[in-house]
Every structure is written in C-alpha cells, then in structure tokens.
Amino acid sequence: MSDQVFRLPDLGEGLTEAEVVRWLVAEGDVVEVDQPVVEVETAKSLVEVPTPYAGTVATRHAPEGGVLEVGKPLLTVAPAPAVASPASEVASAETYREEERAGSGNVLIGYGTSGAAAAPGRRRRPRAAVAHAAPVRASRVPLVVSPLVRKLAREGGVDLRTLDGSGPGGLIVRTDVVRALAVPAPSLPSAPSSPGERRIPMTGFRRAVSAALSRSRAEIPEATVWVDVDATRLWELRESTRPGPGLLAYIARFVVAALREYPVFNSRVDTERQEIVEFDRIDLGLAVQGSRGLVVPAVTDAGALTTTGLDEQIRRVTEAARTGTVTGTGTFTLNNYGRFNVDGSAAIINHPQVAILGFGRIIDRPWVVDGQLCVRKITQMSFVFDHRVADGATAAGFMRSVADAVENPASVIARL
C-alpha cells in the first residue's frame, strides 16, 4: 500500500482555513482510523481532527501556529509496520495502562482519569518507544489527569508541555498551573519597525473576528437607541425564586416575546434580491467572552423554551463557548456586558444578523416612583439595529416591549 495524504477537511460553517494549534501525534507514531491527530483553531472553535487512515505518521505538513487552507495536505500516513510480537504487544499494553493511571496525556478522551476507562474507540495506540521514560519526557508530553487543570491552563495561556509537574511521577496538578500563571509570560517574538514597538501576530480566530466586524461596519448602516430601566421588580422576582432561573434567563424570555411582536429584528438582509428575510425560529445568540476571545453561541429555538429551559440552555452553551466550543449560529444576539461592570455599549451587529440588544450592570440609583424619590435597581439597555430593516419608531417599540417586561415581569410572564 502506498502513502496516503490526509488533507485538511471542510470543517463547516463556510470556513476556508484553520490554524494548527497542537499536534496530538508525532512523525513515526502509529495511528488508527478516527484517532484525533491534531487540534486546530477555526473562526468558530477549537476542533480535534481525526485521521481517516490507519498506519504510521510519515509527515506532518504544517507546524504548530501555521495556517492551512481547506484541501491542503495536513498529514501523510504510511502503511502500518509489521505486527509486533505477542510479548511486545503485552509490554506495550502494560505500559499504556501505566500511562493511563498516571495521566500521561496519551489518552485524549477522559484525560487518563484514574479508575475510569477512556471513551471507547478514542484511545491512541501506544508508541513503540513509550516503554522508556526518557523519550516520553523529551517530547514533553504533558502528564495531566484533571480536565479542570487543562482548562485552567488553556484559559490562562499556559503551555502544559513547558511545566514540570510536582505530583506523583511528574503529574501536573492545579498548583503547578497556578504557579505558572503568577509568573509573567515571555513576550511573543517581535519584529519592531521602530524602537518601542512590539508586533504580535493575530491568530486565525482574531483574523476571522476582524474580518467579520469590519464587514459589519462596512455593510450595515446601524443606529443605536438606549433607555434606563427600573429592574427592581425583576431583581425581587429572581431573589424570591432562588435557586431558580437567573436574571439573564428572564431577560432572554422577554427578548423572545418582543421578537415575536417585532419579527423584523429576527431576520437578515438579502442584498442581491433586496429583500428582508424573516426567520420563523428564534435562535438566540449570546455574546460570551471565551478562552480565545468574544464568541456568540446560540440557544436553538429559544422561542420554544420556558424560562427554566432557557436558563439550562444558556448555562450549557456559555460554558461550552468558554471552553472553546461554539454551539449554533444565532438569528439575534443578546449581550450581557453588565457582567464586566459597565453601564453601556454601542455594540457591533453580528453579521448577517440585523440587531443586537445589550444590558449593563444593575446598580442602586436614585429614582422617582409615584412622585417620590427612592433607591431602585437600575440598568441601561442599548439596542443597535440595521436601519435598512426598520426605522427608529419600530426600534423604540421593540425596546419598550422588553423594558416594560423587565419593569413589570410578573404580569408579563403570566401572559407568555
């Protein structure tokens, strides 16, 4: 059998390229069909790419940090070597079990957690040289058991391969990552064009974000309206129903109701045919600051969910986004920038959507109620919309629909 070239597959969502973040195999490794061989970063998420071929890794066609176009060679797999002797197979299997118990990182799914088997069909075949400790450490395969430790390192930008674990057998534990985070990271290689400058390459993700936001600004004639909202009753409702749905779930419910009333904001613009295309289903996008930057996962068919259902789905998709996996593509975006302790924002519309609604922090402010000055829970709501699909009066109507629900939530929920 001749060598087989595995080309970077189409990863969906109209993406044309991906950045190689981390190779999961080395040249000379034996791989099986469907074994993950590389971790790549797209404009949407971090993706583990499995190989469709079994055999020996002959060539890795891109370095870590390199960008490949879809269809370009990613990996060349040579025919598998002769089957090892039974004694060799037993020794390799025993070494594999030892690595799994130690959390060597050679088990991709399950992270080699002690006392639990890895997911079926997703183990790597042990390398021929793993019976010797030196080659494994020389390749800097990180010894990690806990997925929480991996997550902490990923979000903090710590390369686990650079750490020496303080746990048993060199195991990397949470303390090792925390210690690394306390040490200032070295600057990226720079090529200053003049003294005092430092150049930092944009990742594939940042390039994709830049292109999307630039397109939004270039194509969409946007307008912004805002209003201060008395959220006292909503705050009290949330406190009275603990540990029930969070504030964002209630707000999402009100937004969905307002979109049913003003469906023009749950749409896109077909510029070629000069038509506004309204969607029957509301896929509610949520702006989330993930480990790689700002991403917008979506709660699919949010209009079919109760407040409790929205709360569960919001928590699920935001957690997935923070760990590098984006879920769905929204038809409208809700932005809770109050979590960053700010009041307002003139947000950029997430193209090809036509609107984005944002909420600032909820704080105590002096407010007049029935002619009396008192202290209330106030938040600022800002709405950015595509002026091609609607005028200010329609935008104001949508805003008031959401604001009125926030100010008098009990009566609105009763009607939903």
Residue, then its C-alpha position, 0 to 999 in steps of 0.5 A: m500500500s502506498d502513502q496516503v495524504f490526509r488533507l485538511p477537511d471542510l470543517g463547516e460553517g463556510l470556513t476556508e482555513a484553520e490554524v494548527v494549534r497542537w499536534l496530538v501525534a508525532e512523525g513515526d507514531v502509529v495511528e488508527v482510523d478516527q484517532p484525533v491527530v491534531e487540534v486546530e483553531t477555526a473562526k468558530s472553535l477549537v476542533e480535534v481532527p481525526t485521521p481517516y487512515a490507519g498506519t504510521v505518521a510519515t509527515r506532518h505538513a504544517p507546524e504548530g501556529g501555521v495556517l492551512e487552507v481547506g484541501k491542503p495536505l495536513l498529514t501523510v500516513a504510511p502503511a502500518p509496520a509489521v505486527a509486533s510480537p505477542a510479548s511486545e504487544v503485552a509490554s506495550a499494553e502494560t505500559y499504556r495502562e501505566e500511562e493511563r493511571a498516571g495521566s500521561g496525556n496519551v489518552l485524549i478522551g477522559y484525560g487518563t482519569s484514574g479508575a475510569a476507562a477512556a471513551p471507547g474507540r478514542r484511545r491512541r495506540p501506544r508508541a513503540a518507544v513509550a516503554h522508556a521514560a526518557p523519550v516520553r519526557a523529551s517530547r514533553v508530553p504533558l502528564v495531566v489527569s484533571p480536565l479542570v487543570r487543562k482548562l485552567a491552563r488553556e484559559g490562562g495561556v499556559d503551555l502544559r508541555t513547558l511545566d514540570g509537574s510536582g505530583p506523583g511521577g511528574l503529574i501536573v496538578r492545579t498548583d503547578v498551573v497556578r504557579a505558572l500563571a503568577v509568573p509573567a509570560p515571555s513576550l511573543p517574538s517581535a519584529p519592531s519597525s521602530p524602537g518601542e514597538r512590539r508586533i504580535p501576530m493575530t491568530g486565525f480566530r482574531r483574523a476571522v473576528s476582524a474580518a467579520l466586524s469590519r464587514s459589519r461596519a462596512e455593510i450595515p448602516e446601524a443606529t443605536v437607541w438606549v433607555d434606563v430601566d427600573a429592574t427592581r421588580l425583576w431583581e425581587l422576582r429572581e431573589s424570591t425564586r432562588p435557586g431558580p432561573g437567573l436574571l439573564a434567563y428572564i431577560a432572554r424570555f422577554v427578548v423572545a416575546a418582543l421578537r415575536e411582536y417585532p419579527v423584523f429584528n429576527s431576520r437578515v438582509d438579502t442584498e442581491r434580491q433586496e429583500i428582508v428575510e424573516f426567520d420563523r425560529i428564534d435562535l438566540g445568540l449570546a455574546v460570551q467572552g471565551s478562552r480565545g476571545l468574544v464568541v456568540p453561541a446560540v440557544t436553538d429555538a429559544g422561542a420554544l423554551t420556558t424560562t427554566g429551559l432557557d436558563e439550562q440552555i444558556r448555562r450549557v452553551t456559555e460554558a461550552a463557548r468558554t471552553g472553546t466550543v461554539t454551539g449554533t449560529g444565532t438569528f439575534t444576539l443578546n449581550n450581557y456586558g453588565r457582567f464586566n461592570v459597565d453601564g453601556s455599549a454601542a455594540i457591533i451587529n453580528h453579521p448577517q444578523v440585523a440587531i443586537l440588544g445589550f444590558g449593563r450592570i444593575i446598580d442602586r440609583p436614585w429614582v422617582v416612583d409615584g412622585q417620590l424619590c427612592v433607591r431602585k435597581i437600575t440598568q441601561m439597555s442599548f439596542v443597535f439595529d440595521h436601519r435598512v430593516a426598520d426605522g427608529a419608531t419600530a426600534a423604540g417599540f421593540m425596546r419598550s416591549v422588553a423594558d416594560a417586561v423587565e419593569n413589570p415581569a410578573s404580569v408579563i410572564a403570566r401572559l407568555 
